[in-house]
Structure formats: structure tokens, C-alpha cells
Amino acid sequence: MKKYSFIINPISGVSRKKNIPALIDSLFKNAEVKYKILLTERAGHAIELARSEAEKNTDVVVAVGGDGTLNEIARGLGGTKTALGIIPLGSGNGLARHLKISLNPTKALQQLLNGKTISMDAGLLNEHLFLSNAGVGFTGEVIHSFHGNRMRGFYAYAWYVFRDFLRHKPEVMQIESEGKMMNGKFAFVNVFNASQFGYNVTLTPEASVQDGFLESLCLPYKNRFQFGTALALTALSSGRMSRSFFQNIKSTETTVHFNGKLLAHIDGDPISIDSKAHFKILSGYLNVVVPE
């Protein structure tokens, strides 16, 4: 009999998660499976719980939350046979959108019961794991602003993009990948394992979590008008009309050199990077349940 373990952070997003245990019970109690619900008690606890469940040969450990929650649980499951399941309850839900997992919890649970398991890649930014995307520069600045305030949702995110656009100062970067080098001022370098940035914005439509490659999207900075136009077209067209502004590199590794520290992010969680950002693919890092 297949075994599922659901991991829920009871602190974050309480209003959206309070009905999830009852919903799980209603859909899983009559299915021919075993399941249990685990609640995290502190930061990093999801990693420990996921690793423990994998050691018990649980078939699927389900992350109930956003991309940050998925990231923690994936760190506990990487290199094991236990698959990651996803019930997306975050803001951007970039990985879930890429994998065609419903944002409706009931439908996502049904997809979990009836889905298939695939092997997917992950990436590293220095020592930090990411599943969907990671970046340095302007995208990191926006994520830091987003996490430092209470407002959530697409319109809140758009506000932080606009505010940080007015404040942004481009960085001189040296970008190395596949034996090629680019030098100059860049607004950001964002590296994608999946196609979705979040909120249905797709800047790398060809990106695949199963091809063994990362796609690095670099935005050269010429002037504030060019920078603003690229951001506006990205927002208005979900990325479709702004791709000509970017330089795209498909590779297994990309290294970005810069002076001092830069704000950065991994799967929408804020971090800081000092002088060098090294992005690397981890092929076939973990198993994940996706819709048939």
C-alpha cells in the first residue's frame, strides 16, 4: 500500500492552510493508501521531517505551501527514492505552474493520487539548492523587499518591482559560461531550471526540469528607459514580448563575478552573495509526482 506524508508549516499562510487537513482526510481516507500529516515546529524542520520519512521508505512526501517550502523538503529528499508531492499554496508557485499542477487544492490532491512520478533536475547557487530559479541583482532586490513586508500577491509583487526599479543601480558583472565571457553592466542574472518565474510569467519557455541544463537570463543595463521597458513588457505580456531584451545562455554551469555583495534569491527566498555566484545543474536530483 502506497504511503504519503504531508508536511505543513502551521505558521505561514494560516488562513489558506487551516482547511487542508480536513480536505486531505476527505479525499484520502477512502483511497487504498496510508497517509499522515506532519506539522513543522521551527525553521529547517521540514528538511529533517522529509529526510526521516525517506528513511522510512515513504513513497511520497507532500509539500503543502509555496516554493520555499518545496525547497526545504526537496533538500531532505534529494538522492532518495521518495518522491516529492506538491500542493501549491504560495504566492508565485512557479514550479507547480511549470509542472501543470493545479493551484486548486482539491484538484492538486486528486492529481497527487492519480499522478505519475518523474525524475527532475535541480540547481545550485553556490551552496544553495533551487528547484525553479535563482538570481542575483534586481530580482534579488525585489525578493528581499517582498519578504520584508506583509503585502502578498501579484499586485504587491508588481509594486515592489516598480519601487525597486526606481532605486536600482546596475552592477558591473563578468559572466562566464560554456567557454564564453560577457562583461558590462547588468540589471540582473536569473537562472532557470523550470520555465516559470512565478505568477505565470514565463521568460524561458524552453526550459525543462529533465534536460540536464540551466537557462541563464541576463539583462544588460543600457539606461533606465531600456530597463523600464523590459520590465513593463515582461509584466504586461507574462514575458512573451520582452525576451529580445535579454541574453540567454543554456549551460550546465554559469559563473557571475562582481564586486562586493549582491542581494540574491533561491526559489523566491532572499539570500546575499559575496563576489561570486556559481550556478550549477544537479541532474536527476529528485523524484516528483506530476499529473498524468
WONOR-V669839 format. One record per helix or strand of 3 or more residues. SS is the DSSP state (~ for helix, > for strand). FROM is the first residue (numbers start at 1). LEN is the number of residues. If there is no record, write none. Layout:
BEGIN
ss=SS from=FROM len=LEN
ss=SS from=FROM len=LEN
END
This chain:
BEGIN
ss=> from=2 len=8
ss=~ from=14 len=4
ss=~ from=20 len=9
ss=> from=33 len=8
ss=~ from=45 len=11
ss=> from=60 len=6
ss=~ from=67 len=11
ss=> from=83 len=6
ss=~ from=94 len=5
ss=~ from=105 len=10
ss=> from=116 len=10
ss=> from=128 len=3
ss=> from=133 len=5
ss=~ from=138 len=10
ss=~ from=154 len=14
ss=> from=171 len=7
ss=> from=180 len=13
ss=> from=196 len=3
ss=> from=214 len=7
ss=~ from=224 len=14
ss=~ from=243 len=3
ss=> from=247 len=5
ss=> from=253 len=14
ss=> from=269 len=22
END
